[in-house]
Each structure stands twice: as structure tokens, then as C-alpha cells.
Amino acid sequence: MIAAQIDANSPPSKLVRSRYNYFVQRGDRWIGYNARIGSIAVLAQDVVELLRDNGELSDIRGVDELVQLGFLHYGDELDQIFKVYNDARDNTVLHLTIAPSLACNFACSYCYQNPYRNARLMSDSIRQATLRFIEARVIEGRRNVVLDWYGGEPLLAKQVVFEMTPAIRDVVVTAGGVLERVEIITNGSLLDLDTAVRLRAAGVGSAQVSFDALQYVEGQKRGVFDENGEASPILANLLTAKTHLELNLRINVSEQNKDEVPAIVDALESYGFGRNFYLARIDEFGNEDAQSPQSSTSPNELPVLQQVSPNGKRSPGRQELSRVKYAELERRVFGRPELVQWWVQKLHPKQHFCSATTGAMFVIDADGDISRCWESAGVKSQSIGNVLSECQSSDGEAIESKWKSYNPLAYSACAGCRVLPLCMGGCSYPRVILDAQNPECTAIRNQIQFCVDEVGKRLNIPAQV
């Protein structure tokens, strides 16, 4: 899966078993998996017995190979994990997320942005400042650029997307970088054929579109079927857009729609999207006071279908499906032989949970406010600065410092967890922004042995030790 990274200069120490080893028996052989390295190997029973035992390792054979695969190691594994985590901060990636508007033509009940909706579009001055900001980051060394168009609903500001995408490419190339990927995250309701063609021409290569129901309800539920049982407006758009854009379909899972998810999957498969979807659990991180929508008479505005009360709050737990139940649902949906690669992907170690903690992620909203996380888009109190200003405020500096200093190994629950290499502490937003000490673990903690069992049963792995 990934090559072992062994520091040849580290001093030798006692040989010990990895805490991240998992095993599953297959006939007279065993499949071994190490979560820190991400290695999978077929192992003889006598080797597995020693790896699982607490006895001396002096008689184990194939020591060098077992160390390379991660089943045995010298030194402190947490030190090695921290090195991987820390080294990932120093890279050449620039992950841009631009929200040209926070307006949306849907009012999904679980959307964390509802309290911050406004009708403003990104102005010309913000666009130009954004281009200068991007240029500066590329010149600094972040030359490998990926771009996500975000919102709100970014296709309510489609002209901004059409115009800025090639402009961003030109700025990146001129500054010595490369724009490697451009994706738009959209609800799909406005992704008609003409829009898909124009997005492709502008340089957008893919679209992520979410479903959350079987039945489509205008402005409220992103269903796969209309009232007549035919393809919904969103699904109909995707059927025409797929010849121009790569499509990644996401099914948002909550306590309310969990029973519909298998049927949603079946419906997408019946329309040829059996390999294009994934599940995503709706997270509610807790109560947050909403900011008052700011009125404006600027021409850079769009109507918003529904306004949220300025004093509105999110109610934690109302939509959330428990982590354990969500993990069970994923096992039901993806527990088929033909989907084994999905479980293989789950077993890939991470350097960071996401780009927010590497320093590579910049989220820029329509006002030019810069954040580190998609959850913070449009939330001025969580921004680290603005593209119009070269100087950070003291509040922005404080928030940026929290992002830079975050380290999942500082939390005992993570440092002692056997799936740490696969989640790297999970989403950092609750800890960095909300000061949560023990946020819920990601689904992999409840799935790890199932993953190993599925991969071990189905992959053709040559014997190694």
C-alpha cells in the first residue's frame, strides 16, 4: 500500500511488536496488516503466533522484512508517527477553496452554514485580491495547486466561476506553479448541460454532488426521484453532465434518512453510478450563535430563498447518527465483494486528517475572509485574515496559531489509540475552534477489524513471511 519509511540514522534499540498490528486467518495462513505503514502481508502461523504473543522475539524469522512492513519496530512508534505528521506541514501543496457566494437555493435542515447565509457575490475587488493572494502563496513555494469551488451554492455565482477559473490557472502558471485539479461542490440543481459544458471549458474537471433523500423536494431535499418516480432534476442533470465532468456523488447520512440510504444507493446504481458514490455522516459540533445577515444594495447580490433567524442556533444531536450506527451502515452498504477496494482505501494511513492542519488549506469566502476549514466559511470570528489586507488582526493571529500548533498526539485518547495512523485524530475543527477535548472518533475505529477481514478474505496477496 505504501512503502515503509525507516530512518537509517536512528540509533538501534530493542525490537518490539507494533501496537498497530491486525490479523485475520485465511486457511492455513494469516493475513497481517499494519496500520502505521499500511502494509498487508500473508504470514505463516508461527510468525503470527510470535507477533501476537508477549514472549521473546529472538526466534522470529524474517526480522528485517517484518520491520520494513511495520509488524516489528525499533524505537518509539509515536515518534515516527509524529515525524510523518510534522513533515507533512512542509510541502508544496496549496489547497484553495473559494466560495463566491454563501447564497443557496436549498435550505437543508442540517446545513451548518444556514445561520451565515447572505446574498452577496464576490466583488471584482475581492476577486483581484484573491488572485494576488494565490500568486503570493505560489511564489512562497506552494506550487502544486488544487482548487475547489464551494458555497453556499457556487452555481448561483456561475459567472464568477467561469471567469476566475482560467484567471487562477494563468496566475498559478505565471508564478511557477501548476493547477493540478479543479472541482466544484454543488447541489446539482443548476448543473444543466450548458453549465457543465462551460465549466469544462473554463477548466473545471469534476463535480461533487450530494443526495440526502429518495424523494426530491424543491429547495429542501436532494432526492434521486421526483414525485412520479422518475429521475429527479438533480439526477437528470447528472445524467447529461457526466459526459463532460467527472462526478463524485456523496450521500449525506443522518438519523432521519439512515433507513433510506440503501435504497438511494440502489437507485444510483440503477442509473450507472455504482462506483461514483460515497457516504458522509452529518456532523453537528454543537451550538453556535449565528451572525446577523448583513443587508446590502450592491449589484453583486443574489436573492436567498430562505433566511435564517439572526439568533438561530444549531441543535446538536437532532440530525446526527451515532458513530457506531454509521459504521454499521457503511458495512452494510459496502460489504460486497466487488467493493473491496473501498475497504482497501480505508486502510491507507494518513499524514493529516485534512489540509486544514498542514498549512496548505485556505478557504476564501465572498467577503475575502480567509479560513482554514470549510466549517468556518462565512464565520468572521473564525477567519485568520482577509485577502484585502496583508496584516492579520490579533484575533486572526490567535486562531492561526491554534491551527499551527494543533497536534492529535497531544491528546491521550488519540496517542493511545490503535487506529491513530488511519484518522490522525479525525476532524480538528472541534478541538481547534470549539476547544473540545474528546470529540467522537471517526467510523474507522468501529470498522478496523471488519476492514482487515474483508480485505484479507478477498485480495490476492502473495505469501511474504
VOKOLGU-135223 format. One record per residue (C-alpha): residue in one letter; x, y, z. Coordinates in steps of 0.5 Angstrom, whole numbers, plus 500, padded with zeros to 3 digits. Example, Ala and Ser with C-alpha at 12.3 -4.5 7.8 and 13.67 -1.06 7.14 Angstrom:
A525491516;S527498514;
//
This chain:
M500500500;I506505502;A513504503;A516503509;Q520510512;I525507516;D530512519;A537509518;N541514522;S536513528;P540509534;P538502535;S534500540;K530494543;L526490538;V519491540;R512489537;S508494533;R501497537;Y498497530;N498490528;Y492487526;F491479524;V486475520;Q486468519;R485465512;G486458511;D493455514;R496462513;W495469516;I494476513;G497481517;Y496489517;N500494520;A496501521;R502505521;I506503515;G499501511;S503494509;I499488508;A502481508;V501474508;L504471514;A506464517;Q502462523;D509461527;V511468526;V504471527;E504467534;L510471536;L508477534;R501476538;D505473544;N508477549;G514473549;E522474547;L523475539;S529472539;D527466535;I522470530;R525469523;G525475517;V526480522;D529485517;E523484513;L518485519;V521491521;Q520494514;L513492514;G512495521;F510489524;L516490529;H520496530;Y525500534;G525506538;D518509539;E512509534;L509515536;D516519535;Q515516528;I508518527;F510525530;K515526524;V510524519;Y505529521;N510534522;D514533516;A507534512;R507541514;D513543510;N510541503;T509545496;V501544496;L496549496;H489547497;L485553495;T477553497;I473559494;A466561496;P464566491;S457567495;L454564501;A447564498;C444558497;N437556493;F437550498;A435550506;C438543508;S436543515;Y443540517;C447545514;Y452548518;Q452555514;N445556515;P446562520;Y451565516;R447566509;N448572506;A446574499;R453578497;L457576491;M465576491;S466583488;D471585483;S476588488;I476581492;R477577486;Q483581484;A486581491;T484573491;L489573485;R494577489;F494572495;I494566491;E500569487;A504570493;R503563496;V505560490;I512565490;E513563497;G513555495;R506552495;R507551487;N502545487;V495548487;V488544488;L482549487;D475547490;W469552488;Y465552494;G459556497;G453556499;E451554492;P457556488;L453556481;L449562484;A455565482;K457561476;Q460567472;V465568478;V467561477;F467561469;E472568469;M476566475;T478559474;P482561468;A485567471;I487563477;R491558472;D494564469;V496567476;V499560478;V503558472;T506565471;A508565479;G512558477;G506553480;V501548477;L494548478;E493540478;R486540480;V479544480;E473541483;I466545484;I462543490;T455544488;N448541490;G447540482;S440543482;L443548477;L448544473;D445543467;L448541460;D450548458;T453550465;A457543465;V460545458;R462552460;L465549467;R469544463;A471550458;A473554464;G478549467;V473545472;G474538471;S470535477;A464536481;Q462533488;V454533488;S450531495;F444527496;D440526502;A434523501;L430518496;Q424524494;Y426530492;V423536495;E425543492;G429547496;Q429542502;K431535500;R436533495;G433527493;V434522487;F427521485;D422526483;E414525485;N413521479;G419516481;E423519475;A430522476;S430528480;P432535477;I439534480;L440526478;A437529471;N443534471;L448529473;L446524467;T448530462;A453533466;K457526466;T460526459;H463533461;L465532468;E468527473;L462526478;N463524485;L457523489;R456524496;I450521500;N449525507;V447521512;S443523519;E439520524;Q433522520;N435519513;K439513515;D434508513;E433511506;V441510505;P441503502;A435505497;I439511495;V445507493;D441502489;A438508485;L444511484;E447504482;S441503477;Y443510473;G450508473;F453511479;G455505482;R462507483;N462514484;F459515491;Y461515498;L457516505;A459522509;R456523516;I453529518;D457532524;E454537529;F459540533;G455544538;N451550539;E454556535;D451563536;A449566529;Q451572526;S446577523;P446577516;Q448584513;S444588508;S447591502;T444594496;S451592492;P449590485;N454584487;E448580490;L443574489;P436573493;V436568498;L431563498;Q430563506;Q433567511;V435564518;S434568524;P440572527;N439569533;G438562531;K443556533;R444549531;S441544536;P447538537;G444531536;R438533533;Q441530526;E447526528;L447519527;S452516532;R459514530;V457506532;K451506528;Y454510522;A460505522;E455499522;L451503516;E458503512;R459496513;R452494510;V453499504;F460497502;G460490505;R460487498;P466483494;E466488488;L467494493;V473491497;Q477497494;W473502498;W476498504;V483498502;Q482506501;K480506509;L487502511;H491507508;P495511513;K494519513;Q499524515;H494529517;F486528517;C486534512;S489540509;A487545515;T493543520;T498542514;G498550513;A496548506;M489550506;F486557505;V478558505;I476565502;D469567502;A465572498;D468578503;G475576502;D475573509;I481567510;S479561514;R483554515;C477550515;W470549511;E466549517;S469557518;A467559511;G463566513;V464566520;K468572521;S470570528;Q474564526;S478568520;I485568520;G485574516;N483578509;V485578502;L485586502;S490586508;E497584509;C496585516;Q493580521;S489582527;S491580534;D484575533;G486572527;E493571529;A491567535;I486563531;E492562526;S497560532;K492555534;W491551528;K499551527;S500548534;Y495543534;N497536534;P493530536;L498526539;A498532545;Y491528547;S492522551;A486519547;C489519541;A496518543;G494511546;C489509540;R491503535;V487507529;L491513530;P495513524;L488512520;C485518522;M490522525;G486525531;G480526526;C477533524;S481538528;Y475543528;P472541535;R479542538;V482548535;I476552534;L471549540;D476547545;A473540545;Q478536549;N474529547;P471529540;E468523538;C472518534;T471517526;A468511524;I474507523;R475506530;N469501530;Q471498523;I478497523;Q478489524;F472489519;C476492514;V482488515;D477482515;E474484508;V481486505;G484479508;K479475505;R478478498;L485481496;N490476492;I496477497;P503473496;A506470501;Q512474504;V514472511;
//
